[in-house]
Amino acid sequence: MRADVSPEPHSPISDFILWQLADSAFPTGGFAHSLGLEAAWQHGEVRNRTDLVSFIEAGLQQLGHAALPFVTAAFDEPEKLGEFDQLCDVFTTNHFANRASRAQGRAFRSAVERIFNSKFKIQNSKLSCAHYAPVFGALMRELTVPRQTALRLFFFNQLRGVLAAAVRLNIIGPMEAQMLQQRASIKAEEILNRCQTLTLDELAQTSPLLDLWQGAQDRLYSRLFQS
């Protein structure tokens, strides 16, 4: 089992840095992806608030079982990031999800290197794919973000991203999105607590319909998002 407590950082990370990382304006490119919501909406699978809540919960479940283990593994052993990155590439068989993961991982890595003057660039200059989940875990360790805080931030980014997409698609309004985010945070915490000890040997795709919807993105007649 992995330790639940990260090593003591050299200096406490500022709340300002955490708020900056959580800000939707932080340039990771996540705003360009709906995580399959746009395709599900156009195919009539998400028709109302109830359907949206089910979609969000399914996405959080999949995040906990298919992506979170890469975050925790890279956070605990950042020196193996290249190995975890390759495994993530093999595991992410949906080419739309794979493309989105690479794009966000590279954008997040570039942003952290430039904004925080990180040495991460030198240590991992030969990353072939730079998938988002393992890169996120390694960079949170690099920035001395506490382990539990890093995992919560990973879940928060997913939750915020899908609700932002729902607002832009006019499925719900901004006020209702904030209400749903507050309520869904309880479910997110439950899934996080249950999945944070999963290893890479326990990776699983828990919501295959999400993969199907995301895989239909390029066949939509009109679209706002890349995935």
Disulfide bonds with the S-S distance in Angstrom:
none
